[in-house]
Amino acid sequence: MNKRITTALAATMVCALTLGLAGCEGQVPQTVAPSVKDNEIIDVTVAQEKQIRGKILDVLNQANEAKSTDGLAARVSGSQLEIRTAQLNIAQYTQQDVTPLATIPSDVTQVVIPTDNAWPRYIFTVTTTTEDQQAKRLLVMRQESARQNYKLWAVARLLEDVSLPGFAPAKQGNVMGDANDSNLVMTPKQAVQRYADVLQNNTNSKYAGSFEDDQFRQSLVKQQEESQKGVTQNKG
């Protein structure tokens, strides 16, 4: 796994942590609305989020059907564009369906809409489980500027022992944290960098003790071991 995608995956996971991931997977707890200042207005409405997500899913479904990346960049960006491109290229080469891990349900359990005025802007949406009972997806949709469309920037599977706590209703909006917030054990920016280092180096990372083991790390280590085993066998 290249360093850029690893860091992006870490950013997605820590983004979820920064939103307050805790507890175990299941129904999202009831939301508790924080106070919101009069001048803090949500970036998009709930109806607009549904429309944006629908257009993104239409592009993804068309790409999956055609096993082609044509038009994908219109609604997908960042690490997710790299990952989707790789998945589609593999499907085209093998003439098989795109991996089920790429599935994104159309129904949702929670939408978190920020009230931040700066760019880029984000929408965080949690889907339902898939039809084959895969974990819920946390979708991160990002808009670079007012003249650009929101695009699917990252996707994280909410694995076992992971869930989102309560947020204000989407129609009210939520104030997002800052990447350099120093009132935490480590800033979110540091968390991304250090977790990426743990993903790259596992127990050899000097930050390994700062993060509890999780299913994502375990599956990544297993994949790396299997890949190394295959390389060794091929050389033999």
Residue pairs with C-beta under 8 A, 6 or more apart in sequence:
1 9
1 220
1 224
3 196
3 200
4 79
4 82
5 79
5 82
5 83
6 196
6 199
6 200
7 192
7 193
7 196
8 78
8 79
8 154
9 79
9 156
9 196
9 199
10 192
10 193
10 195
10 196
10 199
11 154
11 192
11 196
12 79
12 138
12 140
12 154
12 155
12 156
13 156
13 195
13 216
14 188
14 191
14 192
14 195
15 124
15 140
15 154
15 156
15 188
16 138
16 156
16 158
16 162
16 164
17 191
18 177
18 188
18 191
19 112
19 124
19 164
19 167
20 164
20 165
21 158
21 162
21 163
21 164
21 165
22 163
22 165
23 29
23 161
23 162
23 163
23 165
24 160
24 161
24 162
24 163
25 135
25 136
25 158
25 159
25 160
25 161
25 162
25 163
26 163
27 109
28 109
28 110
28 126
28 163
28 164
28 166
29 163
29 165
29 166
30 166
31 166
31 167
31 168
31 169
32 166
32 168
33 168
33 169
33 172
34 168
34 174
34 175
36 115
36 168
36 172
36 173
36 175
40 115
40 173
40 175
41 115
41 173
42 113
42 114
42 115
42 170
42 171
42 172
42 173
43 113
43 114
43 115
43 116
43 121
43 123
43 143
43 173
44 52
44 113
44 123
44 150
45 171
46 111
46 113
46 170
46 171
49 111
49 113
49 123
49 125
49 170
52 123
52 141
52 149
52 150
53 108
53 125
53 139
53 141
54 106
55 75
55 149
56 75
56 76
56 141
56 150
56 151
56 152
57 104
57 106
59 71
59 72
59 74
59 75
59 76
60 72
60 75
60 76
60 84
60 102
60 104
60 152
62 71
63 69
63 70
63 71
63 72
63 84
63 88
64 88
64 91
64 97
64 98
64 102
67 88
67 91
67 92
67 95
67 98
68 88
68 92
69 84
69 85
69 88
69 89
72 81
72 84
72 85
72 88
73 81
74 149
74 151
75 149
75 151
75 152
76 84
76 151
76 152
77 142
77 144
77 151
77 152
77 153
78 142
78 151
78 153
78 154
79 153
79 154
80 152
80 153
80 154
80 155
83 155
84 102
87 98
87 99
87 102
88 98
90 99
91 97
91 98
91 99
100 130
100 132
100 134
101 134
101 157
103 130
103 132
103 134
104 127
104 137
104 139
104 155
105 127
105 128
105 129
105 130
105 131
105 136
105 137
106 127
107 127
107 128
108 125
108 126
108 127
108 128
109 126
109 127
109 128
109 136
110 125
110 126
110 164
110 167
110 170
111 123
111 124
111 125
111 126
111 170
112 123
112 124
112 125
112 126
112 164
112 167
112 170
112 174
113 123
113 124
113 170
113 173
113 174
114 121
114 122
114 123
114 173
114 174
114 175
114 176
115 173
115 174
115 175
115 176
116 175
116 176
119 143
119 144
119 145
119 146
120 142
120 143
120 144
120 145
121 142
121 143
121 150
122 140
122 141
122 142
122 143
122 153
122 176
123 139
123 140
123 141
123 150
124 138
124 139
124 140
124 141
125 138
125 139
125 141
126 136
126 137
126 138
126 139
126 158
126 164
127 136
127 137
127 139
128 136
129 135
129 136
134 157
135 157
135 158
135 159
135 160
136 157
136 158
137 155
137 156
137 157
137 158
138 155
138 156
138 157
138 158
138 164
139 152
139 154
139 155
140 152
140 153
140 154
140 155
140 156
141 150
141 151
141 152
141 153
142 150
142 151
142 153
142 154
143 149
143 150
143 151
157 216
158 164
159 214
159 215
159 216
160 215
161 214
161 215
162 214
167 174
168 174
177 188
178 188
179 187
179 188
179 189
180 187
180 188
180 189
181 187
181 188
185 210
186 194
186 210
194 205
194 207
194 210
194 211
195 207
195 211
197 205
197 206
197 207
198 205
198 207
198 208
198 210
198 211
198 217
199 217
199 220
201 208
202 208
202 217
202 221
211 217
